């Protein structure tokens, strides 16, 4: 049903392949738009966003370990570390 497509990256201008498997994944997730950036530019953009994000240190309400979170913790809500958060799902 899906066929590989060659797209052009809006950041670097290089061509990249939007594979049939990726198209199927996008459809399953309900994504309506095709990717506009190649994998390298997507990774670079994510890394830049993460690097600019101010992180805050707090104590996990479950296990007591240090938890680093991308928001300023408030005293009215418990904060979980990544491990406890994953286990709570």
DACORZI-V574479 format. One record per residue. N is the residue number from 1. RES is the residue in one letter. SS is DSSP state (H for helix, E for strand, C for the rest). Layout:
n->N res->RES ss->SS
n->N res->RES ss->SS
This chain:
n->1 res->X ss->C
n->2 res->X ss->C
n->3 res->X ss->C
n->4 res->X ss->C
n->5 res->X ss->E
n->6 res->X ss->E
n->7 res->X ss->E
n->8 res->X ss->E
n->9 res->X ss->C
n->10 res->X ss->C
n->11 res->X ss->C
n->12 res->X ss->C
n->13 res->X ss->C
n->14 res->X ss->C
n->15 res->X ss->E
n->16 res->X ss->E
n->17 res->X ss->E
n->18 res->X ss->E
n->19 res->X ss->C
n->20 res->X ss->H
n->21 res->X ss->H
n->22 res->X ss->H
n->23 res->X ss->H
n->24 res->X ss->H
n->25 res->X ss->H
n->26 res->X ss->H
n->27 res->X ss->H
n->28 res->X ss->H
n->29 res->X ss->H
n->30 res->X ss->C
n->31 res->X ss->C
n->32 res->X ss->C
n->33 res->X ss->C
n->34 res->X ss->C
n->35 res->X ss->C
n->36 res->X ss->C
n->37 res->X ss->C
n->38 res->X ss->C
n->39 res->X ss->H
n->40 res->X ss->H
n->41 res->X ss->H
n->42 res->X ss->H
n->43 res->X ss->H
n->44 res->X ss->H
n->45 res->X ss->H
n->46 res->X ss->H
n->47 res->X ss->H
n->48 res->X ss->H
n->49 res->X ss->H
n->50 res->X ss->H
n->51 res->X ss->H
n->52 res->X ss->H
n->53 res->X ss->C
n->54 res->X ss->C
n->55 res->X ss->C
n->56 res->X ss->E
n->57 res->X ss->E
n->58 res->X ss->E
n->59 res->X ss->E
n->60 res->X ss->C
n->61 res->X ss->C
n->62 res->X ss->C
n->63 res->X ss->C
n->64 res->X ss->C
n->65 res->X ss->C
n->66 res->X ss->E
n->67 res->X ss->E
n->68 res->X ss->E
n->69 res->X ss->E
n->70 res->X ss->C
n->71 res->X ss->C
n->72 res->X ss->C
n->73 res->X ss->C
n->74 res->X ss->C
n->75 res->X ss->C
n->76 res->X ss->C
n->77 res->X ss->C
n->78 res->X ss->C
n->79 res->X ss->C
n->80 res->X ss->C
n->81 res->X ss->C
n->82 res->X ss->H
n->83 res->X ss->H
n->84 res->X ss->H
n->85 res->X ss->H
n->86 res->X ss->H
n->87 res->X ss->H
n->88 res->X ss->C
n->89 res->X ss->C
